[in-house]
Amino acid sequence: MSFSGWNEVINMGGYGFFVWLSFGVTLAALAALMIHGLITRRSLQQQSKLQQQRQQRLARRKQQERSR
Amino acid sequence: MWRWLHPYAKGEATYRLLGRWLPWLTGSAVLTLAVGLIWGLLYAPPDYQQGDSYRIIYIHVPAAIFSMGTYTAMAIAALIALVWQIRTAEWAIAAIAPVGAVLTFIALFTGAVWGKPMWGTWWEWDARLTSELILLFLYLGVIALYHAFSDSRTGAKAAGILALVGVVNVPIIHYSVYWWNSLHQGATITKFEKPSMATSMLIPLLICLLGFALMTAAFVCQRLRNEILRQELHRSWVQQELDQ
């Protein structure tokens, strides 16, 4: 390791703020991208469920009309 | 070869293929990035001029390179979509653009944070920085156009044309440091001569590059799968897939 202790790692030779700010924001941006992808899938799941319910309702109504 | 490729013009086959790739891409990306970034942050030696601030390079350079690489991939997808009207290629435009936009944002942000201690300024309207900012706007434009029409094929066509026209910006970004006087330094590794960097710093950078490549591929896989589901939501295979 090119540092002798965690204090030095955090300090980064006086550039700690800049180094850790760039790494932190990068991590946050990537995490946001991943979470957005997961949320999109979840909302697709809900849309699919609604669509299926609608189809079932339509099918039932058609059957009722036929039996009348 | 064309016969082999043909089923992937259909959504379901592509969706399944990407599903097989996704866990491997994600796992190897996390592993490679962990090794590369920890090596770069903790074990690589400090720079003799820039001290420890240069460690930002381990995210800045991979993000910048792949912000351009991803754009090129998106432009190729747009070309395929416009010429052969393949829907999977249209959806790839929508899948690639947000990933590229995030990579471009990371490149710009880390560049600014690195520029402050080294150049004394967060931002300078010089050729390299400005052309990279235009790249971000191109990505945002492609995303906006794709979703701007109620008919998704029209949107894909419009976004594809913008993606193709904007590809002219990619070589401008790359050569900007040679064509104009710039604060930004010249190429370190993307040139044909020997890289101008010590091996002990270069190896973790190459690992980070590989990690960013795998990560970009994993993100595009994830988003393309979502886009296929969104476009084929009325099909029975999608409903079965989402019921699980």
Interface residues (C-beta under 8 A of the other chain):
Chain A: M1 S2 F3 V9 M12 G13 G14 Y15 F18 V19 L21 S22 F23 V25 T26 A29 L30 A32 L33 M34 H36 G37 T40 R41 L44 Q45 Q47 S48 K49 Q51 Q52
Chain B: L37 L41 L42 Y43 A44 P45 P46 G51 D52 S53 R55 I56 I59 H60 A63 P98 V99 V102 F105 I106 F109 T110 V113 W114 K116 P117 M215 F219 Q222 R223 R225 N226 L229 R230 L233 H234 V238 Q239 L242 D243
